[in-house]
Amino acid sequence: MRKHMAKAKQHDVRSLKLADEGKRRILWADNDMPVLQQVRARFEKEKPLKGRRMSACLHVTAETANLCRTLKAGGADLVLCASNPLSTQDDVAASLVRDFGVRVYAITGEDRKTYYSHIEAACKHTPSVTMDDGADLVNSLHGEFAKYAGDIVASMEETTTGVIRLRAMAQHGVLKFPVIAVNDAATKHLFDNRYGTGQSTLDGIVRATDMLLAGKTVVVIGYGWCGRGVSTRARGAGANVIVCEVDPVRALEAAMDGFRVMPIKQAARIGDLFITVTGDIHVIDDPHWKLMKDGAVVCNSGHFNVELNLDALAKLAKGKPTEVRNGVERYAMPDGKRIFILAQGRLVNLACAEGHPACVMDMSFATQALATEYAIKNAGKMGIDVHDVPKSIDKWVATLKLKSMNIKIDKLTPEQKKYLASFDMGT
Ligand SMILES: NC(=O)c1ccc[n+]([C@@H]2O[C@H](COP(=O)([O-])OP(=O)(O)OC[C@H]3O[C@@H](n4cnc5c(N)ncnc54)[C@H](O)[C@@H]3O)[C@@H](O)[C@H]2O)c1
């Protein structure tokens, strides 16, 4: 087991020898991040984050590395730790340390103790701005490491689950500093959650199992932004897709989008592949494991590893699970049935593939960087609450993304502007 080492070190990564490959991947991803590149070029000149201590707790991927380069270009003094123990790309972490001067604390497969020692290192940086993907850093800065939170002016939150938790903290009056819900920006969730999760989740499943999706019955649980993306892409690959929901509006939407909708208990009997994307706990539980057919493959692409009740499955199974391929564990049931779990129930797209393509993270991370600049400009003016990203940032990011894709759109004529602003013209 790796020792609790992060405290004394300036970084903690697998090996700096991996940095050459990491740098190649970071630069490759950057090719597909033109909006972030523009933000970086401006930050380089204007230094809007100059002298700011920042701590970020994000998936340590090539795309995140390009966000880090942008924050550094803006003048931030940055520490990065992982937001998931399985998602770190060790070569990228090494290059960030060696080539880009970022203090990184992240090692793929790190145990729980090391994971939290790395979060501790990020807290000890005494940041004035933080960035989270799932609120682990903010939680630590409200709990065990609250003594390091004195200077925080704001925190950015990247994902749905984090925003839900932070809103709950605000509602209970326990939130101690303002938060910007980057996830809720249109240029984030409409694209990253839908197209990013949609594609990369299937990518992770295929890389882990090499399964053919055509003709399979795929059960998608949760029809939010991620679920819509996963369902649509699975259908595109030729799968018969079933959606399970608890929200009647979303269930209706799924039905009218052409998917079969039914309760999980009913779907459990017929699914070949199950994908949870709810942000909820124990969505697949004891009764469902019992109903699944032999060979069912089950994975999760929601933020935390709580969506599959693996303790319940372990209780039902004979003996310990066996790793039959990288990232694939077989649980043997007493009646001879086998259930395969991917990535120990953690985010399958990051643990078994590379996470979202750079093209979509371009928008999420340009929005992150601009929201950070906004938070610093408005330091002390934002109330202690969860705030939206200003609409002007969304518009700017979308406009530049369209430009980078060589897509032109129309403009409202003066007459149309007048009409849309009136209540009595041309009725
Ligand atoms: N894999 C990734 O890279 C990635 C990317 C973005 C978001 N996420 C995470 O994915 C999860 C979903 O995000 P989203 O933006 O789609 O959220 P969302 O809130 O838009 O959708 C979640 C859906 O799940 C449904 N749901 C909740 N509990 C359920 C249950 N017990 N059974 C069936 N349906 C249930 C809700 O009604 C909702 O429609 C979150 O945890 C989010 O943080 C992961």
The ligand as an SDF file (V2000), in Angstrom:
LIG
                    3D

 44 48  0  0  0  0  0  0  0  0999 V2000
  -19.5560   10.2140  -16.6650 N   0  0  0  0  0  0  0  0  0  0  0  0
  -19.2670   11.4960  -16.7350 C   0  0  0  0  0  0  0  0  0  0  0  0
  -18.2000   11.9010  -17.2190 O   0  0  0  0  0  0  0  0  0  0  0  0
  -20.2740   12.4880  -16.2590 C   0  0  0  0  0  0  0  0  0  0  0  0
  -20.3950   13.7300  -16.9000 C   0  0  0  0  0  0  0  0  0  0  0  0
  -21.3690   14.6240  -16.4460 C   0  0  0  0  0  0  0  0  0  0  0  0
  -22.1690   14.2730  -15.3620 C   0  0  0  0  0  0  0  0  0  0  0  0
  -21.9730   13.0550  -14.7400 N   0  0  0  0  0  0  0  0  0  0  0  0
  -22.7730   12.6220  -13.5930 C   0  0  0  0  0  0  0  0  0  0  0  0
  -23.8550   11.8210  -14.1030 O   0  0  0  0  0  0  0  0  0  0  0  0
  -24.9780   11.8740  -13.2240 C   0  0  0  0  0  0  0  0  0  0  0  0
  -26.2110   12.3320  -14.0070 C   0  0  0  0  0  0  0  0  0  0  0  0
  -26.0080   13.6500  -14.4960 O   0  0  0  0  0  0  0  0  0  0  0  0
  -27.1340   14.4010  -15.3530 P   0  0  0  0  0  0  0  0  0  0  0  0
  -26.5640   15.7310  -15.7020 O   0  0  0  0  0  0  0  0  0  0  0  0
  -27.6920   13.5140  -16.4060 O   0  0  0  0  0  0  0  0  0  0  0  0
  -28.2280   14.5940  -14.1790 O   0  0  0  0  0  0  0  0  0  0  0  0
  -29.7880   14.8860  -14.3230 P   0  0  0  0  0  0  0  0  0  0  0  0
  -30.2150   15.3990  -12.9930 O   0  0  0  0  0  0  0  0  0  0  0  0
  -30.0590   15.7100  -15.5530 O   0  0  0  0  0  0  0  0  0  0  0  0
  -30.4300   13.4240  -14.5800 O   0  0  0  0  0  0  0  0  0  0  0  0
  -30.4870   12.4090  -13.6390 C   0  0  0  0  0  0  0  0  0  0  0  0
  -31.7800   11.6220  -13.9160 C   0  0  0  0  0  0  0  0  0  0  0  0
  -31.7850   10.4450  -13.1040 O   0  0  0  0  0  0  0  0  0  0  0  0
  -33.1120   10.2280  -12.6590 C   0  0  0  0  0  0  0  0  0  0  0  0
  -33.1090    9.3780  -11.4690 N   0  0  0  0  0  0  0  0  0  0  0  0
  -32.7370    9.7040  -10.1900 C   0  0  0  0  0  0  0  0  0  0  0  0
  -32.8710    8.6410   -9.3790 N   0  0  0  0  0  0  0  0  0  0  0  0
  -33.3400    7.6180  -10.1470 C   0  0  0  0  0  0  0  0  0  0  0  0
  -33.6960    6.2770   -9.8840 C   0  0  0  0  0  0  0  0  0  0  0  0
  -33.6070    5.7590   -8.6510 N   0  0  0  0  0  0  0  0  0  0  0  0
  -34.1310    5.5020  -10.9260 N   0  0  0  0  0  0  0  0  0  0  0  0
  -34.2480    6.0080  -12.1740 C   0  0  0  0  0  0  0  0  0  0  0  0
  -33.9290    7.2920  -12.4790 N   0  0  0  0  0  0  0  0  0  0  0  0
  -33.4800    8.0810  -11.4770 C   0  0  0  0  0  0  0  0  0  0  0  0
  -33.6340   11.6280  -12.3790 C   0  0  0  0  0  0  0  0  0  0  0  0
  -35.0560   11.6630  -12.3770 O   0  0  0  0  0  0  0  0  0  0  0  0
  -33.0350   12.4190  -13.5470 C   0  0  0  0  0  0  0  0  0  0  0  0
  -33.8980   12.4850  -14.6590 O   0  0  0  0  0  0  0  0  0  0  0  0
  -24.5350   12.8340  -12.1050 C   0  0  0  0  0  0  0  0  0  0  0  0
  -23.9850   12.0920  -11.0490 O   0  0  0  0  0  0  0  0  0  0  0  0
  -23.4570   13.6670  -12.7610 C   0  0  0  0  0  0  0  0  0  0  0  0
  -22.5910   14.2700  -11.8250 O   0  0  0  0  0  0  0  0  0  0  0  0
  -21.0670   12.1550  -15.1890 C   0  0  0  0  0  0  0  0  0  0  0  0
  1  2  1  0
  2  3  2  0
  2  4  1  0
  4  5  1  0
  4 44  2  0
  5  6  2  0
  6  7  1  0
  7  8  2  0
  8  9  1  0
  8 44  1  0
  9 10  1  0
  9 42  1  0
 10 11  1  0
 11 12  1  0
 11 40  1  0
 12 13  1  0
 13 14  1  0
 14 15  2  0
 14 16  1  0
 14 17  1  0
 17 18  1  0
 18 19  2  0
 18 20  1  0
 18 21  1  0
 21 22  1  0
 22 23  1  0
 23 24  1  0
 23 38  1  0
 24 25  1  0
 25 26  1  0
 25 36  1  0
 26 27  1  0
 26 35  1  0
 27 28  2  0
 28 29  1  0
 29 30  1  0
 29 35  2  0
 30 31  1  0
 30 32  2  0
 32 33  1  0
 33 34  2  0
 34 35  1  0
 36 37  1  0
 36 38  1  0
 38 39  1  0
 40 41  1  0
 40 42  1  0
 42 43  1  0
M  CHG  2   8   1  16  -1
M  END
$$$$
